[in-house]
Amino acid sequence: MVKVTVEYIRVKTSERFQLIDITKNVEEIVEKSGVKNGIALVYAPHATVAIIVNEHEGGLINDILVKAKEFTEPGSPKWRHNVVDDNAHAHIGSAFFGSDRVFPIVNGRLVRGTWQNIFLLEMDGPRPSREILVVVMGE
């Protein structure tokens, strides 16, 4: 029989651009679900954040944030959406980086590489609350 668990992770962001490691939260939800083999969907229902996977190392975190800013060009006069609320860059980043990731679950554990952690990439902070939906499905 297929089991389905749905839970939210809530985080507060304190910077306009910020990476928040949610790996342990996701792994706890997977463990609690009791699913032995299946998948875990990690999804941010926001138009100005992304879910990314990479190494949790200080220099690399800084590098990713620098590159995200370079790529999305906050404050660029060419972004028409900025007339509405000055966050076109964050919408563009979310569209290109993606708001979800899917991970396999094997033998009750989330499968990820040795250096792969799961991050919320905030691009329109600070925000008092961001939700990340985790859906675990399997047997």
N, CA, C and O atoms as CSV, one atom per row, in Angstrom:
chain,resi,resn,atom,element,x,y,z
A,1,MET,N,N,0.839,-1.191,0.000
A,1,MET,CA,C,0.000,0.000,0.000
A,1,MET,C,C,0.883,1.254,0.000
A,1,MET,O,O,1.885,1.315,0.713
A,2,VAL,N,N,0.514,2.216,-0.779
A,2,VAL,CA,C,1.278,3.461,-0.880
A,2,VAL,C,C,0.938,4.375,0.299
A,2,VAL,O,O,-0.231,4.609,0.607
A,3,LYS,N,N,1.971,4.876,0.939
A,3,LYS,CA,C,1.824,5.848,2.019
A,3,LYS,C,C,2.099,7.233,1.438
A,3,LYS,O,O,2.939,7.392,0.552
A,4,VAL,N,N,1.383,8.224,1.946
A,4,VAL,CA,C,1.629,9.611,1.550
A,4,VAL,C,C,1.669,10.455,2.819
A,4,VAL,O,O,0.752,10.419,3.640
A,5,THR,N,N,2.752,11.212,2.958
A,5,THR,CA,C,2.906,12.146,4.074
A,5,THR,C,C,3.099,13.534,3.500
A,5,THR,O,O,3.879,13.726,2.567
A,6,VAL,N,N,2.389,14.503,4.060
A,6,VAL,CA,C,2.503,15.892,3.623
A,6,VAL,C,C,2.816,16.743,4.841
A,6,VAL,O,O,2.067,16.755,5.817
A,7,GLU,N,N,3.936,17.455,4.768
A,7,GLU,CA,C,4.315,18.345,5.873
A,7,GLU,C,C,4.932,19.616,5.311
A,7,GLU,O,O,5.447,19.639,4.194
A,8,TYR,N,N,4.868,20.672,6.114
A,8,TYR,CA,C,5.490,21.944,5.754
A,8,TYR,C,C,6.678,22.219,6.660
A,8,TYR,O,O,6.657,21.923,7.854
A,9,ILE,N,N,7.702,22.787,6.067
A,9,ILE,CA,C,8.824,23.356,6.815
A,9,ILE,C,C,8.635,24.861,6.727
A,9,ILE,O,O,8.405,25.395,5.642
A,10,ARG,N,N,8.730,25.542,7.845
A,10,ARG,CA,C,8.604,27.002,7.841
A,10,ARG,C,C,9.935,27.613,8.279
A,10,ARG,O,O,10.527,27.206,9.280
A,11,VAL,N,N,10.385,28.591,7.511
A,11,VAL,CA,C,11.628,29.276,7.847
A,11,VAL,C,C,11.422,30.783,7.739
A,11,VAL,O,O,10.563,31.267,7.003
A,12,LYS,N,N,12.225,31.490,8.485
A,12,LYS,CA,C,12.256,32.951,8.433
A,12,LYS,C,C,13.551,33.334,7.726
A,12,LYS,O,O,14.605,32.769,8.017
A,13,THR,N,N,13.482,34.282,6.807
A,13,THR,CA,C,14.703,34.741,6.141
A,13,THR,C,C,15.047,36.138,6.629
A,13,THR,O,O,14.166,36.926,6.973
A,14,SER,N,N,16.339,36.433,6.654
A,14,SER,CA,C,16.794,37.705,7.220
A,14,SER,C,C,17.558,38.580,6.229
A,14,SER,O,O,17.937,39.704,6.557
A,15,GLU,N,N,17.785,38.070,5.021
A,15,GLU,CA,C,18.533,38.818,4.001
A,15,GLU,C,C,17.757,38.809,2.695
A,15,GLU,O,O,16.895,37.956,2.483
A,16,ARG,N,N,18.063,39.759,1.818
A,16,ARG,CA,C,17.413,39.759,0.497
A,16,ARG,C,C,17.761,38.488,-0.259
A,16,ARG,O,O,16.875,37.829,-0.802
A,17,PHE,N,N,19.053,38.133,-0.301
A,17,PHE,CA,C,19.520,36.872,-0.879
A,17,PHE,C,C,20.082,36.038,0.255
A,17,PHE,O,O,20.933,36.505,1.013
A,18,GLN,N,N,19.606,34.795,0.376
A,18,GLN,CA,C,20.055,33.951,1.481
A,18,GLN,C,C,19.842,32.486,1.117
A,18,GLN,O,O,18.870,32.133,0.448
A,19,LEU,N,N,20.757,31.649,1.564
A,19,LEU,CA,C,20.598,30.202,1.444
A,19,LEU,C,C,20.315,29.634,2.832
A,19,LEU,O,O,21.055,29.899,3.779
A,20,ILE,N,N,19.249,28.858,2.948
A,20,ILE,CA,C,18.894,28.228,4.211
A,20,ILE,C,C,18.895,26.724,3.991
A,20,ILE,O,O,18.158,26.208,3.151
A,21,ASP,N,N,19.720,26.034,4.745
A,21,ASP,CA,C,19.849,24.586,4.639
A,21,ASP,C,C,18.657,23.921,5.324
A,21,ASP,O,O,18.454,24.085,6.527
A,22,ILE,N,N,17.875,23.174,4.556
A,22,ILE,CA,C,16.692,22.492,5.091
A,22,ILE,C,C,16.852,20.969,5.045
A,22,ILE,O,O,15.878,20.236,5.221
A,23,THR,N,N,18.067,20.500,4.811
A,23,THR,CA,C,18.320,19.060,4.665
A,23,THR,C,C,17.825,18.255,5.848
A,23,THR,O,O,17.089,17.285,5.667
A,24,LYS,N,N,18.212,18.635,7.053
A,24,LYS,CA,C,17.822,17.874,8.244
A,24,LYS,C,C,16.305,17.839,8.405
A,24,LYS,O,O,15.746,16.813,8.793
A,25,ASN,N,N,15.640,18.948,8.111
A,25,ASN,CA,C,14.179,18.998,8.202
A,25,ASN,C,C,13.543,17.977,7.253
A,25,ASN,O,O,12.632,17.242,7.634
A,26,VAL,N,N,14.040,17.946,6.008
A,26,VAL,CA,C,13.497,17.016,5.018
A,26,VAL,C,C,13.763,15.576,5.449
A,26,VAL,O,O,12.872,14.730,5.372
A,27,GLU,N,N,14.974,15.296,5.900
A,27,GLU,CA,C,15.310,13.939,6.333
A,27,GLU,C,C,14.450,13.493,7.515
A,27,GLU,O,O,14.064,12.327,7.585
A,28,GLU,N,N,14.147,14.392,8.434
A,28,GLU,CA,C,13.282,14.055,9.569
A,28,GLU,C,C,11.873,13.703,9.101
A,28,GLU,O,O,11.260,12.768,9.616
A,29,ILE,N,N,11.366,14.445,8.134
A,29,ILE,CA,C,10.030,14.167,7.594
A,29,ILE,C,C,10.015,12.801,6.907
A,29,ILE,O,O,9.070,12.031,7.081
A,30,VAL,N,N,11.050,12.498,6.132
A,30,VAL,CA,C,11.145,11.195,5.468
A,30,VAL,C,C,11.180,10.077,6.500
A,30,VAL,O,O,10.461,9.087,6.369
A,31,GLU,N,N,12.008,10.229,7.520
A,31,GLU,CA,C,12.121,9.197,8.561
A,31,GLU,C,C,10.783,8.978,9.270
A,31,GLU,O,O,10.353,7.845,9.483
A,32,LYS,N,N,10.144,10.080,9.627
A,32,LYS,CA,C,8.870,10.014,10.345
A,32,LYS,C,C,7.758,9.390,9.490
A,32,LYS,O,O,6.819,8.802,10.025
A,33,SER,N,N,7.866,9.520,8.166
A,33,SER,CA,C,6.825,9.014,7.267
A,33,SER,C,C,6.710,7.498,7.276
A,33,SER,O,O,5.640,6.947,7.018
A,34,GLY,N,N,7.808,6.835,7.572
A,34,GLY,CA,C,7.814,5.384,7.533
A,34,GLY,C,C,7.944,4.797,6.137
A,34,GLY,O,O,7.906,3.577,5.982
A,35,VAL,N,N,8.095,5.632,5.123
A,35,VAL,CA,C,8.263,5.141,3.750
A,35,VAL,C,C,9.644,4.516,3.611
A,35,VAL,O,O,10.648,5.125,3.979
A,36,LYS,N,N,9.690,3.311,3.085
A,36,LYS,CA,C,10.963,2.606,2.901
A,36,LYS,C,C,11.541,2.854,1.516
A,36,LYS,O,O,12.746,3.057,1.369
A,37,ASN,N,N,10.686,2.838,0.505
A,37,ASN,CA,C,11.128,3.073,-0.877
A,37,ASN,C,C,10.089,3.929,-1.579
A,37,ASN,O,O,8.904,3.598,-1.604
A,38,GLY,N,N,10.547,5.024,-2.145
A,38,GLY,CA,C,9.619,5.938,-2.805
A,38,GLY,C,C,10.319,7.212,-3.224
A,38,GLY,O,O,11.477,7.191,-3.640
A,39,ILE,N,N,9.606,8.325,-3.112
A,39,ILE,CA,C,10.161,9.624,-3.480
A,39,ILE,C,C,9.739,10.687,-2.476
A,39,ILE,O,O,8.737,10.553,-1.773
A,40,ALA,N,N,10.534,11.739,-2.435
A,40,ALA,CA,C,10.206,12.918,-1.631
A,40,ALA,C,C,10.258,14.134,-2.550
A,40,ALA,O,O,11.275,14.404,-3.189
A,41,LEU,N,N,9.160,14.850,-2.605
A,41,LEU,CA,C,9.087,16.103,-3.344
A,41,LEU,C,C,9.304,17.238,-2.362
A,41,LEU,O,O,8.641,17.305,-1.327
A,42,VAL,N,N,10.227,18.129,-2.681
A,42,VAL,CA,C,10.487,19.318,-1.871
A,42,VAL,C,C,10.111,20.503,-2.757
A,42,VAL,O,O,10.746,20.741,-3.784
A,43,TYR,N,N,9.076,21.248,-2.356
A,43,TYR,CA,C,8.494,22.277,-3.213
A,43,TYR,C,C,8.251,23.567,-2.427
A,43,TYR,O,O,7.676,23.543,-1.339
A,44,ALA,N,N,8.691,24.682,-2.989
A,44,ALA,CA,C,8.460,25.991,-2.378
A,44,ALA,C,C,7.349,26.701,-3.150
A,44,ALA,O,O,7.559,27.098,-4.297
A,45,PRO,N,N,6.166,26.868,-2.542
A,45,PRO,CA,C,5.057,27.516,-3.240
A,45,PRO,C,C,5.163,29.049,-3.187
A,45,PRO,O,O,4.261,29.736,-2.707
A,46,HIS,N,N,6.257,29.542,-3.680
A,46,HIS,CA,C,6.525,30.984,-3.724
A,46,HIS,C,C,7.146,31.306,-5.078
A,46,HIS,O,O,7.888,30.495,-5.632
A,47,ALA,N,N,6.850,32.471,-5.604
A,47,ALA,CA,C,7.339,32.854,-6.933
A,47,ALA,C,C,8.691,33.554,-6.905
A,47,ALA,O,O,9.206,33.946,-7.953
A,48,THR,N,N,9.275,33.717,-5.712
A,48,THR,CA,C,10.531,34.472,-5.630
A,48,THR,C,C,11.617,33.739,-4.844
A,48,THR,O,O,12.559,34.365,-4.358
A,49,VAL,N,N,11.493,32.426,-4.718
A,49,VAL,CA,C,12.522,31.596,-4.099
A,49,VAL,C,C,12.783,30.406,-5.009
A,49,VAL,O,O,12.066,30.190,-5.987
A,50,ALA,N,N,13.812,29.637,-4.681
A,50,ALA,CA,C,14.114,28.406,-5.403
A,50,ALA,C,C,14.554,27.347,-4.412
A,50,ALA,O,O,14.943,27.651,-3.284
A,51,ILE,N,N,14.486,26.105,-4.846
A,51,ILE,CA,C,15.051,24.991,-4.089
A,51,ILE,C,C,16.259,24.507,-4.883
A,51,ILE,O,O,16.139,24.148,-6.054
A,52,ILE,N,N,17.417,24.499,-4.241
A,52,ILE,CA,C,18.627,24.044,-4.919
A,52,ILE,C,C,19.311,22.959,-4.095
A,52,ILE,O,O,19.023,22.780,-2.912
A,53,VAL,N,N,20.209,22.251,-4.739
A,53,VAL,CA,C,20.959,21.175,-4.094
A,53,VAL,C,C,22.433,21.428,-4.349
A,53,VAL,O,O,22.859,21.562,-5.496
A,54,ASN,N,N,23.218,21.493,-3.267
A,54,ASN,CA,C,24.650,21.689,-3.410
A,54,ASN,C,C,25.336,21.497,-2.066
A,54,ASN,O,O,24.698,21.180,-1.062
A,55,GLU,N,N,26.629,21.692,-2.070
A,55,GLU,CA,C,27.431,21.497,-0.870
A,55,GLU,C,C,27.232,22.637,0.127
A,55,GLU,O,O,27.109,23.799,-0.262
A,56,HIS,N,N,27.201,22.293,1.419
A,56,HIS,CA,C,27.106,23.301,2.474
A,56,HIS,C,C,28.520,23.649,2.940
A,56,HIS,O,O,29.023,23.107,3.925
A,57,GLU,N,N,29.131,24.549,2.221
A,57,GLU,CA,C,30.487,25.033,2.538
A,57,GLU,C,C,30.449,26.550,2.404
A,57,GLU,O,O,29.956,27.082,1.410
A,58,GLY,N,N,30.972,27.240,3.410
A,58,GLY,CA,C,30.852,28.697,3.487
A,58,GLY,C,C,31.255,29.449,2.235
A,58,GLY,O,O,30.530,30.332,1.779
A,59,GLY,N,N,32.407,29.107,1.674
A,59,GLY,CA,C,32.858,29.790,0.464
A,59,GLY,C,C,31.923,29.549,-0.702
A,59,GLY,O,O,31.619,30.470,-1.461
A,60,LEU,N,N,31.466,28.315,-0.848
A,60,LEU,CA,C,30.558,27.981,-1.941
A,60,LEU,C,C,29.203,28.650,-1.759
A,60,LEU,O,O,28.606,29.116,-2.730
A,61,ILE,N,N,28.717,28.701,-0.533
A,61,ILE,CA,C,27.452,29.391,-0.276
A,61,ILE,C,C,27.556,30.845,-0.721
A,61,ILE,O,O,26.658,31.363,-1.384
A,62,ASN,N,N,28.651,31.496,-0.355
A,62,ASN,CA,C,28.876,32.872,-0.793
A,62,ASN,C,C,28.936,32.950,-2.315
A,62,ASN,O,O,28.340,33.843,-2.917
A,63,ASP,N,N,29.658,32.013,-2.940
A,63,ASP,CA,C,29.784,32.016,-4.409
A,63,ASP,C,C,28.426,31.876,-5.089
A,63,ASP,O,O,28.146,32.566,-6.069
A,64,ILE,N,N,27.581,30.983,-4.572
A,64,ILE,CA,C,26.252,30.786,-5.159
A,64,ILE,C,C,25.426,32.064,-5.030
A,64,ILE,O,O,24.746,32.458,-5.978
A,65,LEU,N,N,25.479,32.708,-3.879
A,65,LEU,CA,C,24.729,33.947,-3.690
A,65,LEU,C,C,25.231,35.054,-4.610
A,65,LEU,O,O,24.435,35.810,-5.167
A,66,VAL,N,N,26.551,35.151,-4.769
A,66,VAL,CA,C,27.128,36.155,-5.679
A,66,VAL,C,C,26.646,35.898,-7.102
A,66,VAL,O,O,26.224,36.822,-7.797
A,67,LYS,N,N,26.710,34.645,-7.532
A,67,LYS,CA,C,26.312,34.314,-8.903
A,67,LYS,C,C,24.817,34.495,-9.112
A,67,LYS,O,O,24.392,34.933,-10.180
A,68,ALA,N,N,24.010,34.163,-8.103
A,68,ALA,CA,C,22.558,34.368,-8.217
A,68,ALA,C,C,22.245,35.851,-8.410
A,68,ALA,O,O,21.374,36.208,-9.204
A,69,LYS,N,N,22.955,36.709,-7.685
A,69,LYS,CA,C,22.756,38.154,-7.849
A,69,LYS,C,C,23.200,38.607,-9.232
A,69,LYS,O,O,22.505,39.384,-9.885
A,70,GLU,N,N,24.363,38.122,-9.682
A,70,GLU,CA,C,24.849,38.481,-11.028
A,70,GLU,C,C,23.862,38.028,-12.092
A,70,GLU,O,O,23.561,38.777,-13.022
A,71,PHE,N,N,23.359,36.808,-11.959
A,71,PHE,CA,C,22.456,36.236,-12.957
A,71,PHE,C,C,21.119,36.967,-13.011
A,71,PHE,O,O,20.593,37.223,-14.094
A,72,THR,N,N,20.567,37.303,-11.843
A,72,THR,CA,C,19.225,37.883,-11.804
A,72,THR,C,C,19.217,39.406,-11.899
A,72,THR,O,O,18.175,39.997,-12.184
A,73,GLU,N,N,20.347,40.045,-11.668
A,73,GLU,CA,C,20.494,41.500,-11.798
A,73,GLU,C,C,19.440,42.304,-11.027
A,73,GLU,O,O,18.633,42.999,-11.645
A,74,PRO,N,N,19.432,42.222,-9.697
A,74,PRO,CA,C,18.477,43.021,-8.920
A,74,PRO,C,C,18.604,44.508,-9.254
A,74,PRO,O,O,19.705,45.027,-9.438
A,75,GLY,N,N,17.467,45.172,-9.327
A,75,GLY,CA,C,17.454,46.609,-9.581
A,75,GLY,C,C,17.716,47.007,-11.021
A,75,GLY,O,O,17.814,48.198,-11.316
A,76,SER,N,N,17.831,46.058,-11.915
A,76,SER,CA,C,18.104,46.384,-13.315
A,76,SER,C,C,16.958,47.205,-13.903
A,76,SER,O,O,15.789,46.859,-13.728
A,77,PRO,N,N,17.291,48.286,-14.598
A,77,PRO,CA,C,16.240,49.102,-15.206
A,77,PRO,C,C,15.521,48.399,-16.363
A,77,PRO,O,O,14.468,48.858,-16.806
A,78,LYS,N,N,16.075,47.305,-16.848
A,78,LYS,CA,C,15.418,46.615,-17.965
A,78,LYS,C,C,14.254,45.729,-17.523
A,78,LYS,O,O,13.460,45.303,-18.363
A,79,TRP,N,N,14.135,45.442,-16.226
A,79,TRP,CA,C,13.052,44.575,-15.762
A,79,TRP,C,C,11.757,45.370,-15.610
A,79,TRP,O,O,11.653,46.224,-14.729
A,80,ARG,N,N,10.791,45.099,-16.448
A,80,ARG,CA,C,9.508,45.820,-16.455
A,80,ARG,C,C,8.689,45.564,-15.195
A,80,ARG,O,O,7.962,46.444,-14.736
A,81,HIS,N,N,8.803,44.371,-14.641
A,81,HIS,CA,C,8.024,44.034,-13.447
A,81,HIS,C,C,8.424,44.898,-12.245
A,81,HIS,O,O,7.641,45.039,-11.305
A,82,ASN,N,N,9.602,45.465,-12.261
A,82,ASN,CA,C,10.042,46.286,-11.127
A,82,ASN,C,C,9.128,47.479,-10.876
A,82,ASN,O,O,9.115,48.014,-9.767
A,83,VAL,N,N,8.376,47.904,-11.863
A,83,VAL,CA,C,7.407,48.981,-11.692
A,83,VAL,C,C,6.344,48.556,-10.675
A,83,VAL,O,O,5.802,49.392,-9.951
A,84,VAL,N,N,6.052,47.263,-10.626
A,84,VAL,CA,C,5.016,46.743,-9.727
A,84,VAL,C,C,5.539,46.626,-8.300
A,84,VAL,O,O,4.938,47.173,-7.376
A,85,ASP,N,N,6.676,45.905,-8.107
A,85,ASP,CA,C,7.154,45.725,-6.737
A,85,ASP,C,C,8.656,45.462,-6.607
A,85,ASP,O,O,9.093,44.886,-5.610
A,86,ASP,N,N,9.431,45.863,-7.569
A,86,ASP,CA,C,10.895,45.847,-7.488
A,86,ASP,C,C,11.488,44.483,-7.123
A,86,ASP,O,O,12.466,44.407,-6.379
A,87,ASN,N,N,10.896,43.409,-7.649
A,87,ASN,CA,C,11.474,42.097,-7.378
A,87,ASN,C,C,11.488,41.191,-8.612
A,87,ASN,O,O,11.446,39.967,-8.493
A,88,ALA,N,N,11.548,41.794,-9.776
A,88,ALA,CA,C,11.582,41.008,-11.020
A,88,ALA,C,C,12.718,40.002,-10.999
A,88,ALA,O,O,12.568,38.874,-11.467
A,89,HIS,N,N,13.854,40.414,-10.455
A,89,HIS,CA,C,15.019,39.519,-10.404
A,89,HIS,C,C,14.695,38.214,-9.681
A,89,HIS,O,O,15.141,37.147,-10.101
A,90,ALA,N,N,13.926,38.293,-8.602
A,90,ALA,CA,C,13.598,37.107,-7.814
A,90,ALA,C,C,12.647,36.188,-8.577
A,90,ALA,O,O,12.773,34.966,-8.499
A,91,HIS,N,N,11.714,36.754,-9.300
A,91,HIS,CA,C,10.815,35.952,-10.136
A,91,HIS,C,C,11.611,35.239,-11.231
A,91,HIS,O,O,11.374,34.065,-11.517
A,92,ILE,N,N,12.547,35.951,-11.834
A,92,ILE,CA,C,13.386,35.371,-12.888
A,92,ILE,C,C,14.242,34.240,-12.312
A,92,ILE,O,O,14.355,33.173,-12.916
A,93,GLY,N,N,14.840,34.476,-11.149
A,93,GLY,CA,C,15.648,33.444,-10.502
A,93,GLY,C,C,14.838,32.198,-10.196
A,93,GLY,O,O,15.300,31.083,-10.437
A,94,SER,N,N,13.634,32.375,-9.665
A,94,SER,CA,C,12.780,31.232,-9.357
A,94,SER,C,C,12.435,30.454,-10.623
A,94,SER,O,O,12.430,29.223,-10.626
A,95,ALA,N,N,12.144,31.189,-11.702
A,95,ALA,CA,C,11.793,30.534,-12.962
A,95,ALA,C,C,12.949,29.701,-13.517
A,95,ALA,O,O,12.731,28.613,-14.048
A,96,PHE,N,N,14.159,30.203,-13.397
A,96,PHE,CA,C,15.311,29.506,-13.964
A,96,PHE,C,C,15.924,28.469,-13.024
A,96,PHE,O,O,16.347,27.406,-13.479
A,97,PHE,N,N,15.979,28.757,-11.727
A,97,PHE,CA,C,16.581,27.819,-10.782
A,97,PHE,C,C,15.597,26.722,-10.381
A,97,PHE,O,O,16.012,25.595,-10.109
A,98,GLY,N,N,14.317,27.030,-10.341
A,98,GLY,CA,C,13.290,26.034,-10.044
A,98,GLY,C,C,12.833,26.042,-8.605
A,98,GLY,O,O,13.615,26.281,-7.685
A,99,SER,N,N,11.558,25.780,-8.428
A,99,SER,CA,C,10.976,25.827,-7.083
A,99,SER,C,C,10.790,24.449,-6.464
A,99,SER,O,O,10.159,24.328,-5.414
A,100,ASP,N,N,11.332,23.399,-7.100
A,100,ASP,CA,C,11.165,22.073,-6.526
A,100,ASP,C,C,12.327,21.154,-6.890
A,100,ASP,O,O,13.077,21.397,-7.836
A,101,ARG,N,N,12.443,20.090,-6.100
A,101,ARG,CA,C,13.397,19.007,-6.356
A,101,ARG,C,C,12.734,17.712,-5.889
A,101,ARG,O,O,11.969,17.708,-4.925
A,102,VAL,N,N,13.032,16.632,-6.572
A,102,VAL,CA,C,12.519,15.312,-6.201
A,102,VAL,C,C,13.705,14.417,-5.871
A,102,VAL,O,O,14.695,14.374,-6.600
A,103,PHE,N,N,13.583,13.704,-4.756
A,103,PHE,CA,C,14.651,12.816,-4.292
A,103,PHE,C,C,14.115,11.405,-4.135
A,103,PHE,O,O,12.978,11.215,-3.701
A,104,PRO,N,N,14.933,10.402,-4.488
A,104,PRO,CA,C,14.528,9.028,-4.201
A,104,PRO,C,C,14.680,8.717,-2.716
A,104,PRO,O,O,15.508,9.300,-2.017
A,105,ILE,N,N,13.865,7.793,-2.265
A,105,ILE,CA,C,13.989,7.240,-0.916
A,105,ILE,C,C,14.254,5.750,-1.098
A,105,ILE,O,O,13.473,5.050,-1.742
A,106,VAL,N,N,15.339,5.276,-0.538
A,106,VAL,CA,C,15.700,3.866,-0.628
A,106,VAL,C,C,16.040,3.367,0.772
A,106,VAL,O,O,16.843,3.966,1.487
A,107,ASN,N,N,15.417,2.268,1.141
A,107,ASN,CA,C,15.634,1.675,2.470
A,107,ASN,C,C,15.396,2.686,3.598
A,107,ASN,O,O,16.119,2.708,4.594
A,108,GLY,N,N,14.374,3.514,3.418
A,108,GLY,CA,C,13.974,4.449,4.460
A,108,GLY,C,C,14.811,5.713,4.562
A,108,GLY,O,O,14.618,6.517,5.474
A,109,ARG,N,N,15.742,5.890,3.627
A,109,ARG,CA,C,16.622,7.070,3.690
A,109,ARG,C,C,16.536,7.894,2.415
A,109,ARG,O,O,16.428,7.358,1.312
A,110,LEU,N,N,16.587,9.199,2.589
A,110,LEU,CA,C,16.647,10.111,1.457
A,110,LEU,C,C,17.975,9.912,0.735
A,110,LEU,O,O,19.033,9.945,1.364
A,111,VAL,N,N,17.932,9.705,-0.571
A,111,VAL,CA,C,19.158,9.492,-1.334
A,111,VAL,C,C,19.648,10.842,-1.837
A,111,VAL,O,O,18.950,11.548,-2.565
A,112,ARG,N,N,20.857,11.178,-1.434
A,112,ARG,CA,C,21.538,12.387,-1.907
A,112,ARG,C,C,23.023,12.103,-1.872
A,112,ARG,O,O,23.484,11.255,-1.108
A,113,GLY,N,N,23.771,12.812,-2.698
A,113,GLY,CA,C,25.210,12.611,-2.749
A,113,GLY,C,C,25.878,13.070,-1.462
A,113,GLY,O,O,25.294,13.819,-0.679
A,114,THR,N,N,27.089,12.620,-1.256
A,114,THR,CA,C,27.851,12.942,-0.049
A,114,THR,C,C,27.866,14.439,0.236
A,114,THR,O,O,27.751,14.854,1.389
A,115,TRP,N,N,28.007,15.245,-0.805
A,115,TRP,CA,C,28.133,16.698,-0.611
A,115,TRP,C,C,26.865,17.444,-1.000
A,115,TRP,O,O,26.895,18.662,-1.176
A,116,GLN,N,N,25.767,16.740,-1.136
A,116,GLN,CA,C,24.523,17.391,-1.541
A,116,GLN,C,C,23.639,17.690,-0.334
A,116,GLN,O,O,23.211,16.786,0.383
A,117,ASN,N,N,23.379,18.964,-0.129
A,117,ASN,CA,C,22.409,19.418,0.856
A,117,ASN,C,C,21.287,20.122,0.116
A,117,ASN,O,O,21.442,20.524,-1.037
A,118,ILE,N,N,20.161,20.265,0.787
A,118,ILE,CA,C,18.983,20.891,0.191
A,118,ILE,C,C,18.843,22.286,0.790
A,118,ILE,O,O,18.859,22.461,2.009
A,119,PHE,N,N,18.706,23.275,-0.093
A,119,PHE,CA,C,18.623,24.667,0.347
A,119,PHE,C,C,17.399,25.368,-0.212
A,119,PHE,O,O,16.969,25.105,-1.335
A,120,LEU,N,N,16.851,26.261,0.587
A,120,LEU,CA,C,15.933,27.274,0.087
A,120,LEU,C,C,16.798,28.455,-0.318
A,120,LEU,O,O,17.587,28.953,0.485
A,121,LEU,N,N,16.656,28.906,-1.554
A,121,LEU,CA,C,17.362,30.094,-2.021
A,121,LEU,C,C,16.379,31.254,-2.012
A,121,LEU,O,O,15.522,31.374,-2.887
A,122,GLU,N,N,16.521,32.099,-1.009
A,122,GLU,CA,C,15.703,33.308,-0.896
A,122,GLU,C,C,16.292,34.374,-1.803
A,122,GLU,O,O,17.501,34.606,-1.793
A,123,MET,N,N,15.439,35.022,-2.586
A,123,MET,CA,C,15.903,36.095,-3.467
A,123,MET,C,C,15.078,37.373,-3.307
A,123,MET,O,O,15.290,38.348,-4.028
A,124,ASP,N,N,14.133,37.363,-2.353
A,124,ASP,CA,C,13.262,38.522,-2.144
A,124,ASP,C,C,12.981,38.722,-0.656
A,124,ASP,O,O,11.857,39.022,-0.255
A,125,GLY,N,N,14.016,38.552,0.142
A,125,GLY,CA,C,13.858,38.684,1.583
A,125,GLY,C,C,14.145,40.096,2.042
A,125,GLY,O,O,14.362,41.006,1.242
A,126,PRO,N,N,14.140,40.251,3.341
A,126,PRO,CA,C,13.777,39.259,4.351
A,126,PRO,C,C,12.272,39.035,4.393
A,126,PRO,O,O,11.480,39.923,4.075
A,127,ARG,N,N,11.901,37.827,4.793
A,127,ARG,CA,C,10.494,37.448,4.912
A,127,ARG,C,C,10.260,36.783,6.264
A,127,ARG,O,O,11.075,35.972,6.706
A,128,PRO,N,N,9.155,37.120,6.922
A,128,PRO,CA,C,8.873,36.534,8.234
A,128,PRO,C,C,8.545,35.040,8.167
A,128,PRO,O,O,8.706,34.320,9.152
A,129,SER,N,N,8.085,34.579,7.000
A,129,SER,CA,C,7.759,33.158,6.896
A,129,SER,C,C,7.798,32.706,5.441
A,129,SER,O,O,7.177,33.309,4.566
A,130,ARG,N,N,8.533,31.644,5.211
A,130,ARG,CA,C,8.532,30.948,3.925
A,130,ARG,C,C,8.168,29.508,4.226
A,130,ARG,O,O,8.661,28.923,5.190
A,131,GLU,N,N,7.312,28.941,3.407
A,131,GLU,CA,C,6.911,27.563,3.580
A,131,GLU,C,C,7.524,26.707,2.488
A,131,GLU,O,O,7.606,27.114,1.329
A,132,ILE,N,N,7.948,25.527,2.873
A,132,ILE,CA,C,8.435,24.544,1.929
A,132,ILE,C,C,7.597,23.294,2.153
A,132,ILE,O,O,7.574,22.743,3.254
A,133,LEU,N,N,6.919,22.854,1.118
A,133,LEU,CA,C,6.074,21.678,1.190
A,133,LEU,C,C,6.920,20.444,0.904
A,133,LEU,O,O,7.671,20.407,-0.070
A,134,VAL,N,N,6.793,19.438,1.759
A,134,VAL,CA,C,7.481,18.160,1.542
A,134,VAL,C,C,6.405,17.090,1.446
A,134,VAL,O,O,5.615,16.898,2.371
A,135,VAL,N,N,6.385,16.389,0.302
A,135,VAL,CA,C,5.439,15.295,0.085
A,135,VAL,C,C,6.264,14.027,-0.062
A,135,VAL,O,O,7.115,13.932,-0.945
A,136,VAL,N,N,6.010,13.053,0.806
A,136,VAL,CA,C,6.721,11.776,0.785
A,136,VAL,C,C,5.720,10.706,0.341
A,136,VAL,O,O,4.644,10.575,0.925
A,137,MET,N,N,6.080,9.948,-0.690
A,137,MET,CA,C,5.195,8.910,-1.217
A,137,MET,C,C,5.984,7.628,-1.435
A,137,MET,O,O,7.125,7.655,-1.898
A,138,GLY,N,N,5.375,6.530,-1.102
A,138,GLY,CA,C,6.019,5.253,-1.349
A,138,GLY,C,C,5.481,4.154,-0.470
A,138,GLY,O,O,4.424,4.279,0.149
A,139,GLU,N,N,6.234,3.074,-0.431
A,139,GLU,CA,C,5.827,1.897,0.338
A,139,GLU,C,C,6.751,1.655,1.503
A,139,GLU,O,O,6.556,0.703,2.259
